[in-house]
Amino acid sequence: MSKTLEREEPHYFGAGPALLPTSVLQEAAYDLVNYQGVGIGIGEISHRSKQAGEVIDNTKANLVSLLNIPDTHEVFFLQGGGTTGFSSIASNLTASFVKKTGKKGRAAYAITGTWSKKSAEEAQRLGLDVDIVLDSKKVDGKFGSIPPIDKWNIPTDLSNTSYVYYCDNETVNGVEFKEFPFEKFPGVEVVADMSSNILSKKLDVSKYGLIMAGAQKNIGLAGITIYIIKKSLLEQADDATLRTLDVPLSPIAVHYPTAVKNNSAYNTIPIFTVHIVNLVLRLLIKNGGVDAQQKINEEKASLLYDALENFPQVYELPASTDARSHMNVVFTLKDDLDADFLEQAAERKLNGLKGHRSVGGMRASIYNAVSLNSVQELTKFIIEFAEAHS
């Protein structure tokens, strides 16, 4: 079989690592061999070289452009993914709060699914005092909704709340925040995990103290994470003060002030992975930016949810209507039809549909790189499969 950079359009709905645009991979393949004619590939150049610095700076500039990031915020990159991200958030944001107040404070977590639950558990494991301001599973008996703010347990006095953390889109449970309820936390820095829906919809960055997004779901390869942080939060208490208050120190590789001071290159940043992100961003800008992408994503989600809803005798949608994710469409089948569904889907080259191992069922992840055509093909199959089993 001869090798080629061409491929048939994949109809791939995996949750991450996820699909990337073919044109991005083709350009990256050439750059991996010889970048800008320097004779070596993008993955071989020094992370402190002129070319690497340009990749970092251009990627930051494109993010600023696409998300209208204000001057009050800084963009940087760290190795790792969402798990590294939520671990580093706990220590870095607490260190910022100590600098501001002299107190360790208490971190607030809104749990609406698997990833926010893991984040809260990690903060507790690291020794932070944590307030669970929402656990939607305890409110509704299962993950699948975002209860209204009047059902949250918000502290009356927020002066000792160091930050409030939430996951904007829960990939496993298929729920996504449609509103921003954190006006109920005045004066508290809002921290969001947007690993699975960054750049999928319009966003007011000014409302956030920190946005963290692992790249491997919606904008790149595994191995790099984007951070957008309010510059004032880069001021942290010294190590001696943090030790006195039993605040965990951030390892230097995930110490935010150090990362920013060194333009994300304190250690050996995977520059090829950042380059992939930049190529994705350039393509997104070329195609009309976030506004245009949001319209396409809304159309894709509407197609799938409408088709699934039309056959309640075959499909069940566990996520509540007002919180359904536009990135991860989660559904189950009745009458033990899972194996037949996956087998017939694979015959049509519709792949990556098996649900997360912790919840089962199906999950169609329709990130930015999944085309409208792919979603139309999946929708057609969903309808035909249901008609055959009704």
C-alpha positions as CSV (number, residue, x, y, z in Angstrom):
1,M,0.0,0.0,0.0
2,S,1.5,3.3,-1.1
3,K,1.8,6.1,1.4
4,T,0.0,9.4,0.8
5,L,-1.0,12.5,2.7
6,E,-4.5,12.3,1.2
7,R,-7.4,10.6,3.0
8,E,-11.1,10.0,2.7
9,E,-13.0,12.3,5.0
10,P,-13.2,10.5,8.3
11,H,-16.6,10.3,10.0
12,Y,-15.0,10.1,13.5
13,F,-16.8,11.0,16.7
14,G,-14.3,10.1,19.3
15,A,-14.2,12.2,22.5
16,G,-10.4,12.8,22.6
17,P,-7.9,12.6,21.3
18,A,-10.2,13.8,18.6
19,L,-10.5,14.6,14.9
20,L,-8.3,17.3,13.4
21,P,-8.8,19.0,10.0
22,T,-7.1,17.0,7.2
23,S,-5.6,20.2,5.8
24,V,-4.0,21.0,9.1
25,L,-2.4,17.5,9.3
26,Q,-1.2,17.7,5.8
27,E,0.6,21.0,6.4
28,A,2.0,19.8,9.7
29,A,3.3,16.6,8.1
30,Y,5.5,18.7,5.8
31,D,6.6,20.9,8.6
32,L,7.5,17.9,10.7
33,V,10.2,17.0,8.0
34,N,11.4,20.5,7.1
35,Y,10.1,23.7,8.8
36,Q,10.4,26.9,6.9
37,G,13.3,25.6,4.9
38,V,15.7,25.4,7.8
39,G,16.5,21.7,7.0
40,I,15.0,20.2,10.2
41,G,11.5,19.6,11.3
42,I,9.3,21.7,13.7
43,G,9.6,18.9,16.3
44,E,13.4,19.1,16.2
45,I,14.1,22.8,16.6
46,S,15.1,24.2,20.0
47,H,12.2,25.4,22.1
48,R,14.1,28.6,22.6
49,S,14.9,29.2,19.0
50,K,13.6,32.2,17.0
51,Q,11.3,29.9,15.1
52,A,9.8,28.3,18.2
53,G,9.3,31.8,19.8
54,E,7.4,32.8,16.7
55,V,5.2,29.8,16.9
56,I,4.4,30.6,20.5
57,D,3.8,34.3,19.8
58,N,1.7,33.7,16.7
59,T,-0.5,31.1,18.6
60,K,-1.0,33.5,21.4
61,A,-1.9,36.3,19.0
62,N,-4.4,34.2,17.1
63,L,-6.1,33.2,20.4
64,V,-6.3,36.8,21.4
65,S,-7.9,37.7,18.1
66,L,-10.4,34.8,18.0
67,L,-11.5,35.2,21.6
68,N,-11.1,39.0,21.9
69,I,-8.9,38.5,25.0
70,P,-8.6,41.8,26.8
71,D,-5.2,43.3,27.9
72,T,-6.1,42.4,31.5
73,H,-5.4,38.8,30.7
74,E,-2.3,36.8,29.6
75,V,-2.1,33.6,27.5
76,F,0.4,30.9,28.1
77,F,0.9,27.1,27.4
78,L,2.0,24.2,29.6
79,Q,2.7,20.6,28.9
80,G,-0.1,18.1,29.9
81,G,-3.8,18.1,29.7
82,G,-6.9,18.7,31.7
83,T,-5.7,16.6,34.7
84,T,-2.5,18.5,34.9
85,G,-4.5,21.7,34.5
86,F,-6.9,21.2,37.4
87,S,-4.1,20.0,39.7
88,S,-2.0,23.1,38.9
89,I,-5.0,25.4,39.3
90,A,-5.5,24.4,43.0
91,S,-2.0,25.4,44.1
92,N,-1.6,28.4,41.8
93,L,-4.9,30.1,42.5
94,T,-4.5,29.5,46.2
95,A,-1.1,31.1,46.2
96,S,-2.6,34.1,44.5
97,F,-5.3,34.4,47.1
98,V,-2.7,34.2,49.9
99,K,-0.8,37.1,48.2
100,K,-4.0,39.1,48.1
101,T,-5.4,38.4,51.5
102,G,-2.8,36.7,53.7
103,K,-5.3,33.7,54.1
104,K,-5.4,30.2,52.6
105,G,-9.1,30.6,51.9
106,R,-11.5,28.0,50.7
107,A,-11.9,26.9,47.1
108,A,-15.5,26.5,45.8
109,Y,-16.3,23.8,43.3
110,A,-19.5,23.3,41.2
111,I,-19.8,19.6,40.3
112,T,-21.9,18.8,37.3
113,G,-20.2,15.7,36.0
114,T,-17.1,13.4,36.0
115,W,-14.4,16.0,35.3
116,S,-15.5,18.7,37.8
117,K,-15.9,15.9,40.4
118,K,-12.3,14.7,39.7
119,S,-11.1,18.4,40.0
120,A,-12.7,18.9,43.4
121,E,-11.3,15.6,44.6
122,E,-7.8,16.6,43.5
123,A,-8.0,19.9,45.3
124,Q,-9.0,18.1,48.5
125,R,-6.2,15.6,48.0
126,L,-3.7,18.4,47.7
127,G,-4.8,19.7,51.1
128,L,-7.1,22.6,50.1
129,D,-10.2,23.4,52.1
130,V,-13.1,22.9,49.6
131,D,-16.7,23.9,49.6
132,I,-18.9,22.0,47.2
133,V,-21.3,24.7,46.1
134,L,-23.2,22.3,43.8
135,D,-23.3,18.6,43.3
136,S,-25.9,18.0,40.6
137,K,-25.9,14.3,41.2
138,K,-27.0,14.9,44.8
139,V,-29.7,17.3,43.6
140,D,-31.1,15.1,40.8
141,G,-29.9,11.6,41.6
142,K,-27.6,11.5,38.6
143,F,-25.4,13.7,36.4
144,G,-27.3,15.1,33.5
145,S,-28.4,18.5,34.4
146,I,-27.2,21.9,35.7
147,P,-29.6,22.8,38.5
148,P,-30.7,26.5,38.8
149,I,-28.6,28.7,41.0
150,D,-31.2,28.7,43.8
151,K,-30.4,25.1,44.4
152,W,-26.7,25.8,44.9
153,N,-25.1,26.0,48.4
154,I,-23.3,29.4,48.0
155,P,-21.5,30.6,51.2
156,T,-23.2,33.7,52.7
157,D,-19.8,35.3,53.2
158,L,-17.6,35.0,50.1
159,S,-14.7,37.0,51.5
160,N,-12.8,33.7,52.3
161,T,-13.5,32.0,48.9
162,S,-10.3,31.8,46.9
163,Y,-11.9,30.9,43.6
164,V,-15.0,29.1,42.2
165,Y,-14.3,26.3,39.7
166,Y,-16.5,24.6,37.2
167,C,-16.3,22.5,34.0
168,D,-18.1,24.3,31.2
169,N,-18.7,21.2,29.2
170,E,-18.8,17.7,30.7
171,T,-17.7,15.3,28.0
172,V,-18.7,12.1,29.8
173,N,-22.2,13.2,30.9
174,G,-23.0,15.4,27.9
175,V,-24.0,18.6,29.8
176,E,-22.8,22.1,29.0
177,F,-23.4,25.5,30.7
178,K,-25.7,27.6,28.6
179,E,-25.7,30.5,31.0
180,F,-23.1,32.2,33.3
181,P,-24.5,31.9,36.8
182,F,-21.4,33.1,38.6
183,E,-22.6,36.7,39.1
184,K,-23.8,35.1,42.4
185,F,-20.1,35.0,43.4
186,P,-19.3,38.7,43.4
187,G,-15.6,39.4,43.9
188,V,-14.6,35.8,43.5
189,E,-12.3,34.7,40.7
190,V,-14.1,32.3,38.3
191,V,-12.1,29.4,37.0
192,A,-13.3,27.3,34.0
193,D,-12.2,24.1,32.4
194,M,-13.1,24.6,28.8
195,S,-11.0,21.7,27.4
196,S,-13.8,20.3,25.3
197,N,-15.6,23.4,24.1
198,I,-13.0,26.1,23.8
199,L,-13.5,28.1,20.5
200,S,-16.8,26.4,19.8
201,K,-18.9,29.4,20.9
202,K,-18.6,33.1,21.7
203,L,-17.0,33.8,25.1
204,D,-16.6,36.9,27.3
205,V,-13.1,36.3,28.7
206,S,-13.3,39.3,30.9
207,K,-15.6,37.4,33.3
208,Y,-13.0,34.9,34.1
209,G,-10.0,34.8,36.4
210,L,-8.7,31.8,34.6
211,I,-9.7,29.6,31.6
212,M,-7.9,26.3,31.1
213,A,-8.2,24.1,28.0
214,G,-6.5,20.9,27.1
215,A,-5.9,21.0,23.3
216,Q,-6.7,17.3,22.5
217,K,-10.4,17.6,22.1
218,N,-11.2,20.7,20.1
219,I,-8.1,22.4,18.9
220,G,-5.0,20.1,18.7
221,L,-3.1,17.1,19.8
222,A,-2.6,15.7,23.3
223,G,0.3,17.2,25.2
224,I,-0.4,20.9,25.5
225,T,-2.8,23.0,27.5
226,I,-3.9,26.6,27.0
227,Y,-4.3,29.0,29.9
228,I,-5.9,32.4,29.8
229,I,-5.3,34.1,33.1
230,K,-6.0,37.5,34.6
231,K,-2.6,39.2,35.0
232,S,-3.3,40.1,38.6
233,L,-3.5,36.4,39.5
234,L,0.1,35.9,38.5
235,E,1.1,37.7,41.8
236,Q,1.7,34.9,44.3
237,A,2.8,34.6,47.9
238,D,6.4,33.4,48.4
239,D,7.1,29.8,49.2
240,A,7.9,30.4,52.9
241,T,4.5,32.0,53.4
242,L,2.7,29.3,51.6
243,R,4.4,26.6,53.7
244,T,3.4,28.4,56.9
245,L,-0.3,28.2,55.8
246,D,0.1,24.5,54.6
247,V,-0.6,25.5,50.9
248,P,0.8,23.1,48.4
249,L,3.6,24.5,46.4
250,S,3.3,24.4,42.6
251,P,6.0,22.3,40.9
252,I,8.1,24.7,38.8
253,A,7.0,23.0,35.6
254,V,3.4,24.2,36.3
255,H,4.1,27.4,38.2
256,Y,2.2,30.0,36.3
257,P,4.4,33.1,36.9
258,T,7.4,31.2,35.8
259,A,5.7,30.0,32.6
260,V,4.6,33.5,31.7
261,K,8.0,35.0,32.6
262,N,9.6,32.6,30.2
263,N,7.1,32.8,27.4
264,S,5.9,29.2,28.0
265,A,9.4,27.9,27.4
266,Y,10.9,27.5,30.9
267,N,11.1,23.8,30.1
268,T,11.0,22.0,26.8
269,I,7.6,22.9,25.5
270,P,6.3,20.4,22.7
271,I,6.5,23.1,20.0
272,F,5.1,20.8,17.3
273,T,1.9,20.4,19.4
274,V,1.7,24.2,19.8
275,H,2.2,24.5,16.0
276,I,-0.8,22.2,15.4
277,V,-2.9,24.4,17.6
278,N,-1.8,27.5,15.6
279,L,-2.6,25.8,12.3
280,V,-6.1,25.1,13.6
281,L,-6.5,28.7,14.8
282,R,-5.4,30.0,11.4
283,L,-8.0,27.8,9.7
284,L,-10.7,28.9,12.1
285,I,-9.9,32.6,11.4
286,K,-10.0,31.8,7.6
287,N,-13.4,30.2,7.9
288,G,-15.0,33.2,9.7
289,G,-13.9,32.8,13.3
290,V,-15.8,31.8,16.4
291,D,-19.2,33.3,15.3
292,A,-19.2,31.2,12.1
293,Q,-18.1,28.1,14.0
294,Q,-20.8,28.5,16.6
295,K,-23.5,28.6,14.0
296,I,-22.2,25.4,12.4
297,N,-21.9,23.7,15.8
298,E,-25.5,24.6,16.7
299,E,-26.7,23.2,13.5
300,K,-24.8,19.9,14.0
301,A,-26.2,19.5,17.5
302,S,-29.7,20.3,16.5
303,L,-29.6,17.7,13.7
304,L,-28.5,15.0,16.1
305,Y,-30.8,15.8,19.0
306,D,-33.9,16.2,16.8
307,A,-33.3,12.8,15.2
308,L,-32.8,11.1,18.6
309,E,-35.8,12.8,20.1
310,N,-38.0,11.6,17.2
311,F,-37.5,7.9,18.2
312,P,-38.0,7.7,22.0
313,Q,-38.9,4.0,21.6
314,V,-35.3,3.4,20.6
315,Y,-33.1,6.2,22.1
316,E,-32.9,7.8,25.4
317,L,-31.3,11.2,26.1
318,P,-30.0,11.4,29.7
319,A,-29.0,15.0,29.7
320,S,-31.8,17.6,30.4
321,T,-32.9,19.7,27.5
322,D,-31.7,23.0,28.9
323,A,-28.1,21.6,29.5
324,R,-27.4,19.4,26.5
325,S,-23.9,19.7,25.2
326,H,-23.3,21.0,21.7
327,M,-20.0,19.1,21.8
328,N,-20.8,15.6,23.2
329,V,-24.2,14.1,22.3
330,V,-24.8,11.3,24.8
331,F,-27.5,8.8,24.3
332,T,-28.5,5.2,25.2
333,L,-30.4,2.5,23.3
334,K,-33.1,0.3,24.5
335,D,-33.4,-3.4,24.2
336,D,-29.7,-4.2,24.3
337,L,-29.1,-2.8,20.8
338,D,-25.7,-1.3,21.5
339,A,-23.6,-4.0,19.7
340,D,-25.9,-3.9,16.7
341,F,-25.7,-0.1,16.5
342,L,-22.0,0.1,16.7
343,E,-21.5,-2.8,14.2
344,Q,-23.8,-1.2,11.7
345,A,-22.3,2.3,12.3
346,A,-18.8,0.9,11.6
347,E,-20.0,-0.6,8.3
348,R,-20.9,2.9,7.3
349,K,-17.5,4.2,8.5
350,L,-19.1,6.0,11.4
351,N,-16.6,5.5,14.2
352,G,-15.8,6.5,17.7
353,L,-19.4,6.3,19.0
354,K,-19.0,4.1,22.0
355,G,-19.8,5.9,25.3
356,H,-17.4,6.5,28.1
357,R,-16.6,3.3,30.0
358,S,-18.0,4.7,33.3
359,V,-21.5,5.3,31.8
360,G,-21.8,3.2,28.7
361,G,-24.2,3.9,25.9
362,M,-23.2,6.1,23.0
363,R,-21.5,9.4,22.7
364,A,-21.1,11.4,19.5
365,S,-18.5,14.0,20.0
366,I,-19.0,16.7,17.3
367,Y,-16.1,19.1,17.9
368,N,-15.2,21.9,15.5
369,A,-13.3,19.5,13.2
370,V,-16.3,17.2,12.7
371,S,-17.9,18.4,9.5
372,L,-21.6,19.1,9.0
373,N,-21.5,16.4,6.3
374,S,-20.3,13.8,8.9
375,V,-23.1,14.8,11.3
376,Q,-25.6,14.5,8.4
377,E,-24.3,11.0,7.7
378,L,-24.6,10.0,11.3
379,T,-28.1,11.5,11.6
380,K,-29.2,9.5,8.5
381,F,-28.0,6.3,10.1
382,I,-29.6,7.1,13.5
383,I,-33.0,7.5,11.7
384,E,-32.7,4.4,9.6
385,F,-31.5,2.3,12.5
386,A,-34.5,3.5,14.6
387,E,-37.0,2.8,11.8
388,A,-35.7,-0.7,11.5
389,H,-36.1,-1.3,15.2
390,S,-39.4,0.5,15.9
